[in-house]
């Protein structure tokens, strides 16, 4: 009798897990956002949630699961009515089939929810608490974890993805789009950007530094700021510096050279040229005009 080996095809293979959380958040919870180079899904076990993915906002209801592809910026808010319970899992998977989860939201059925409950149960047996700390991203293994518990997590995560892949009719996307979530997210990001600028007038912030602070690309930062403020974020930053310079001149506590150093200009000459370009007068002229108004 002749036997022939048959290699079983793997559509989905999860190689690493980064974090696994079960959260019970307050009704006013806000997570400002992040991006990373691996996959993440968020499942709403209870309540509702507003989610921002790059430039799109969504409203997620109980039973919904959303997938964030690698390097996709995402942030979340509770709706201030019901405190949501969430399962959040981040993992590494290089399978081509993961393309089917990009920009997708699904509503899960009983079989998928049962798989998720096994994942959470095995996580509690496998890893040390807390699993409900949004700032804790390093999983610590229990010394008394049952044999095979890690593999069961892997198997059930893959099983969950395979179940979802087989049910494309469960897809919910357009119906979950939320202009309110998008607007709220954009306003929050704008606030974080402007606070950064105001707090660093004594520095020379770059666009890359601002992008890193809000976990967004140069294009998205520039587009969002122009949409909300009507102009360039770097020009806004430079104008803030000049407004601060005018305040310092009116205080008469420092000379112009000292002010240029306080605002981190390379020299008094660069400061003067920038001041002139912004206000149509040199700092010395502005100082004289202030004194003349006070006399």
Secondary structure as GFF3:
##gff-version 3
##sequence-region A 1 295
A	DSSP	beta_strand	14	24	.	.	.	ID=ss1
A	DSSP	beta_strand	30	34	.	.	.	ID=ss2
A	DSSP	beta_strand	39	46	.	.	.	ID=ss3
A	DSSP	beta_strand	49	53	.	.	.	ID=ss4
A	DSSP	beta_strand	56	60	.	.	.	ID=ss5
A	DSSP	beta_strand	64	68	.	.	.	ID=ss6
A	DSSP	beta_strand	74	78	.	.	.	ID=ss7
A	DSSP	beta_strand	85	93	.	.	.	ID=ss8
A	DSSP	three_ten_helix	96	101	.	.	.	ID=ss9
A	DSSP	beta_strand	105	107	.	.	.	ID=ss10
A	DSSP	alpha_helix	110	126	.	.	.	ID=ss11
A	DSSP	alpha_helix	149	165	.	.	.	ID=ss12
A	DSSP	three_ten_helix	168	170	.	.	.	ID=ss13
A	DSSP	three_ten_helix	174	176	.	.	.	ID=ss14
A	DSSP	alpha_helix	179	199	.	.	.	ID=ss15
A	DSSP	alpha_helix	207	214	.	.	.	ID=ss16
A	DSSP	alpha_helix	218	229	.	.	.	ID=ss17
A	DSSP	alpha_helix	233	251	.	.	.	ID=ss18
A	DSSP	alpha_helix	256	262	.	.	.	ID=ss19
A	DSSP	alpha_helix	268	279	.	.	.	ID=ss20
A	DSSP	alpha_helix	283	294	.	.	.	ID=ss21
###
